[in-house]
Amino acid sequence: MSLNTRAPETTASRAPRSARPVRRPAVERRPVLGAFAVLGYIVMIVPILFVVAAAFSGGDSLKFPPDSFSFKWFGAAAAYKPFMASLLQSTELAALATLFALVLGVPAALALERGRLRSKAWVQGLFLSPLIVPELVVGLALYQQLIAALGVSSFAALLVGHTALLIPYAVRVTGASLALADPFVEEAARGLGAGPFTVFTSITLPLLRPGIVSASLLGFVTSFNNVPLSLLLQGRKFATLPVTMLDYVQQSYDPMIAAMSTLILAATVLVAMLAERAVGFAKIFGGINR
């Protein structure tokens, strides 16, 4: 005697696939919103295309469309000593600021996601406050308190400012990685007798790895391209690449600045593509909105 465990067919299940409702994309369901999105992409991308095209100009002035095609300005940008020196200094500053932001932000994200804080919203708002306060205000305050009052070097002041600027990214992105993870895995490890250090290194840290990688890349790019803080805090002995490029534009108007911008853009896109293949930004940043 056999039992038929299959659920009875309903009218909706017997309906042919062609008759079932088709889910349309959001752009088709909301044409006005889609039009604004396309307009936003055009406003952001078209100026970048103008700069990239001007970088391959063979003329001596920065204009679009270029008179001829040439790679000479890329070689000139690579041979310009102020650009190369400030490139190394910006890389050093961004790497250290990213490291310090992760050292401070990852424990904060663990406390916010796994801890039982009574004023969780207040603490989270405190860590995210550098995103709300204008960078010019932060830079002016750091200049008055660190450089003018205490005589701290410009590099140290910049490191403090960039670290404070990157902490919200470290807290938010690593927190999103924890929010997507299953907390019962850590509880199961503790139930099997694993100590706190073993649970952190064997369970929690692998769960955090995609968020840490994503926060590192996002923080590095943000610090490297920062202008307001660097403009207020840098001194004669230390200059970041964006501010050096800004000073160059005020003195000269040739395509070398467009060539240097194109090189930075290409490096950023390459790093983002490699990180997307290795980690997957969509999975991490999709969890931020949860």
C-alpha positions as CSV (number, residue, x, y, z in Angstrom):
1,M,0.0,0.0,0.0
2,S,1.6,3.3,-1.1
3,L,0.9,6.7,0.3
4,N,0.6,9.6,-2.0
5,T,2.4,12.5,-0.3
6,R,2.3,14.9,-3.2
7,A,0.3,18.1,-2.5
8,P,-2.9,18.6,-4.5
9,E,-2.5,20.7,-7.6
10,T,-4.2,24.1,-7.4
11,T,-5.4,26.3,-10.2
12,A,-2.3,28.5,-10.0
13,S,0.1,25.5,-10.2
14,R,-1.8,24.0,-13.2
15,A,-1.5,27.3,-15.1
16,P,1.0,27.4,-18.0
17,R,4.2,29.2,-17.4
18,S,3.3,31.8,-20.1
19,A,0.2,32.7,-18.2
20,R,2.0,33.3,-14.9
21,P,2.9,36.9,-14.0
22,V,6.3,38.0,-15.1
23,R,8.4,40.1,-12.7
24,R,9.6,43.1,-14.5
25,P,12.8,45.0,-13.7
26,A,12.6,48.0,-11.4
27,V,13.4,50.4,-14.3
28,E,10.3,49.3,-16.2
29,R,8.1,49.4,-13.2
30,R,9.4,52.9,-12.2
31,P,10.4,54.7,-15.4
32,V,10.9,58.1,-13.7
33,L,13.3,56.6,-11.1
34,G,15.1,54.7,-13.9
35,A,15.5,57.9,-15.9
36,F,17.0,59.8,-12.9
37,A,19.4,56.8,-12.4
38,V,20.6,56.9,-16.0
39,L,21.0,60.7,-15.8
40,G,23.1,60.3,-12.6
41,Y,25.3,57.8,-14.3
42,I,25.8,60.1,-17.3
43,V,26.7,63.0,-15.0
44,M,29.3,61.0,-13.2
45,I,30.8,59.1,-16.1
46,V,31.0,61.6,-19.0
47,P,33.4,64.0,-17.2
48,I,35.7,61.1,-16.5
49,L,35.7,60.1,-20.2
50,F,36.7,63.7,-21.1
51,V,39.7,63.5,-18.8
52,V,40.8,60.1,-20.1
53,A,40.5,61.3,-23.7
54,A,42.5,64.4,-22.9
55,A,45.3,62.3,-21.3
56,F,46.1,60.8,-24.8
57,S,46.5,64.2,-26.4
58,G,49.6,65.0,-28.4
59,G,49.2,68.8,-28.0
60,D,50.7,71.0,-25.3
61,S,47.4,72.2,-23.8
62,L,44.6,70.5,-22.0
63,K,41.5,70.5,-24.3
64,F,38.8,68.2,-25.7
65,P,38.7,66.8,-28.3
66,P,42.5,66.3,-28.5
67,D,44.4,67.4,-31.6
68,S,46.4,64.1,-31.9
69,F,46.9,60.8,-30.2
70,S,50.1,60.3,-28.0
71,F,51.3,58.6,-24.9
72,K,54.0,61.2,-24.1
73,W,52.2,62.7,-21.2
74,F,52.0,59.4,-19.3
75,G,55.8,59.2,-19.5
76,A,56.0,62.9,-18.4
77,A,53.8,62.2,-15.4
78,A,55.9,59.2,-14.4
79,A,59.1,61.2,-14.6
80,Y,57.8,64.2,-12.7
81,K,59.5,64.0,-9.3
82,P,56.9,65.9,-7.2
83,F,54.2,63.4,-8.4
84,M,56.3,60.4,-7.6
85,A,57.4,61.6,-4.2
86,S,53.9,62.6,-3.2
87,L,52.6,59.2,-4.5
88,L,54.8,57.3,-2.1
89,Q,53.8,59.6,0.8
90,S,50.1,59.2,0.0
91,T,50.5,55.4,-0.2
92,E,52.3,55.3,3.2
93,L,49.7,57.6,4.8
94,A,46.7,55.6,3.4
95,A,48.2,52.3,4.4
96,L,48.8,53.3,8.0
97,A,45.5,55.1,8.4
98,T,43.7,52.0,7.0
99,L,45.6,49.8,9.4
100,F,44.8,51.9,12.5
101,A,41.1,52.3,11.4
102,L,40.8,48.5,11.2
103,V,42.5,48.0,14.6
104,L,40.0,50.4,16.2
105,G,36.9,49.6,14.0
106,V,36.9,45.8,14.0
107,P,36.6,45.5,17.8
108,A,33.9,48.2,17.8
109,A,32.0,46.3,15.1
110,L,32.2,43.1,17.2
111,A,30.9,44.9,20.2
112,L,28.0,46.4,18.3
113,E,27.0,43.2,16.5
114,R,27.7,40.5,19.1
115,G,27.7,42.5,22.4
116,R,24.7,43.5,24.5
117,L,25.0,47.3,24.7
118,R,22.2,49.2,26.2
119,S,23.0,52.4,24.2
120,K,23.9,50.6,21.0
121,A,22.4,53.2,18.7
122,W,24.2,56.0,20.5
123,V,27.6,54.2,20.3
124,Q,27.0,53.4,16.6
125,G,26.2,57.0,15.9
126,L,29.4,58.1,17.7
127,F,31.5,55.9,15.5
128,L,29.7,57.1,12.3
129,S,29.9,60.8,13.3
130,P,33.0,61.5,11.2
131,L,30.9,61.0,8.1
132,I,28.5,63.8,9.2
133,V,30.9,66.4,10.4
134,P,32.4,68.3,7.4
135,E,36.0,67.4,6.7
136,L,37.1,71.1,6.6
137,V,35.8,71.5,10.2
138,V,37.6,68.4,11.3
139,G,40.8,69.5,9.6
140,L,40.7,73.0,11.2
141,A,40.1,71.5,14.6
142,L,43.0,69.1,14.3
143,Y,45.2,71.9,13.0
144,Q,44.4,74.1,16.0
145,Q,44.7,71.4,18.6
146,L,47.6,69.2,17.3
147,I,49.8,71.4,15.1
148,A,49.3,74.9,16.5
149,A,48.9,74.0,20.2
150,L,51.0,70.9,20.6
151,G,53.5,71.2,17.8
152,V,52.7,67.8,16.3
153,S,54.2,67.1,12.9
154,S,52.0,67.4,9.8
155,F,52.3,63.6,9.1
156,A,51.1,62.7,12.6
157,A,48.1,65.1,12.3
158,L,47.2,63.8,8.9
159,L,47.4,60.2,10.3
160,V,45.1,61.1,13.1
161,G,42.6,62.8,10.8
162,H,42.6,60.1,8.1
163,T,42.2,57.4,10.8
164,A,39.2,59.1,12.2
165,L,37.8,59.5,8.8
166,L,38.2,55.8,8.0
167,I,36.8,54.4,11.2
168,P,33.1,54.6,10.1
169,Y,33.9,52.6,7.0
170,A,35.7,49.9,9.1
171,V,32.8,49.7,11.6
172,R,30.1,49.7,9.0
173,V,31.6,47.3,6.4
174,T,32.9,44.7,8.9
175,G,29.6,45.1,10.9
176,A,27.7,44.2,7.7
177,S,29.9,41.1,7.2
178,L,29.1,40.0,10.8
179,A,25.4,40.7,10.2
180,L,25.4,38.3,7.2
181,A,27.1,35.6,9.3
182,D,25.3,33.0,11.4
183,P,26.0,33.7,15.1
184,F,25.0,30.1,16.0
185,V,28.3,28.9,14.5
186,E,30.2,30.7,17.2
187,E,27.9,29.5,19.9
188,A,28.3,25.9,18.6
189,A,32.0,26.2,18.8
190,R,31.9,27.5,22.4
191,G,29.4,24.7,23.3
192,L,32.0,22.2,22.0
193,G,34.6,23.5,24.4
194,A,36.5,26.0,22.3
195,G,38.0,29.0,24.2
196,P,37.4,32.6,23.3
197,F,40.7,32.9,21.4
198,T,40.1,29.7,19.4
199,V,36.6,30.8,18.5
200,F,37.9,34.2,17.3
201,T,40.7,32.9,15.2
202,S,39.0,29.8,13.8
203,I,35.4,31.0,13.4
204,T,34.9,34.8,13.8
205,L,38.0,35.9,11.9
206,P,37.2,33.9,8.8
207,L,33.7,35.2,8.9
208,L,35.1,38.8,9.1
209,R,37.7,38.3,6.4
210,P,35.5,39.5,3.4
211,G,34.5,42.6,5.4
212,I,38.1,43.3,6.5
213,V,39.3,43.1,2.9
214,S,36.5,45.3,1.6
215,A,37.0,47.9,4.4
216,S,40.7,47.9,3.7
217,L,40.3,48.6,0.0
218,L,37.5,51.2,0.6
219,G,39.5,52.9,3.3
220,F,42.7,53.0,1.4
221,V,41.1,54.6,-1.7
222,T,39.2,57.1,0.5
223,S,42.4,58.2,2.3
224,F,44.5,58.2,-0.8
225,N,42.0,60.5,-2.7
226,N,41.3,62.8,0.2
227,V,41.8,66.5,-0.4
228,P,40.1,68.7,2.4
229,L,42.0,67.2,5.4
230,S,45.3,66.9,3.5
231,L,45.0,70.5,2.2
232,L,44.7,71.9,5.8
233,L,47.1,69.6,7.6
234,Q,50.0,68.9,5.3
235,G,53.3,70.8,5.6
236,R,56.3,71.5,3.4
237,K,58.0,68.2,4.2
238,F,55.0,66.1,3.5
239,A,52.5,66.5,0.6
240,T,49.9,64.1,-0.6
241,L,49.4,63.4,-4.3
242,P,45.9,64.9,-4.7
243,V,47.1,68.2,-3.2
244,T,50.2,68.1,-5.3
245,M,48.1,67.7,-8.4
246,L,45.9,70.5,-7.3
247,D,48.9,72.8,-7.0
248,Y,50.1,71.7,-10.4
249,V,46.8,72.6,-12.0
250,Q,47.1,76.1,-10.6
251,Q,50.5,76.6,-12.2
252,S,50.2,74.7,-15.5
253,Y,47.5,73.7,-17.9
254,D,48.9,70.7,-19.9
255,P,47.6,67.2,-20.3
256,M,50.1,65.7,-17.8
257,I,47.5,66.2,-15.0
258,A,44.9,64.3,-17.0
259,A,47.5,61.5,-17.6
260,M,48.2,61.2,-13.9
261,S,44.5,61.1,-13.1
262,T,44.0,58.4,-15.7
263,L,46.7,56.3,-14.2
264,I,45.1,56.6,-10.7
265,L,41.7,55.8,-12.1
266,A,43.1,52.7,-13.9
267,A,44.8,51.5,-10.8
268,T,41.6,52.0,-8.7
269,V,39.4,50.1,-11.2
270,L,42.0,47.2,-11.4
271,V,42.0,46.9,-7.6
272,A,38.2,47.0,-7.5
273,M,37.9,44.2,-10.1
274,L,40.4,42.0,-8.4
275,A,38.6,42.5,-5.0
276,E,35.3,41.8,-6.6
277,R,36.6,38.4,-7.9
278,A,38.3,37.6,-4.6
279,V,35.7,38.8,-2.1
280,G,32.6,40.1,-3.8
281,F,31.6,43.6,-2.9
282,A,28.0,43.1,-3.7
283,K,27.6,40.5,-1.0
284,I,29.3,42.8,1.7
285,F,27.8,46.1,0.7
286,G,24.4,44.6,0.2
287,G,24.4,43.7,3.9
288,I,25.0,47.3,4.9
289,N,21.4,48.2,4.1
290,R,20.0,45.4,6.3
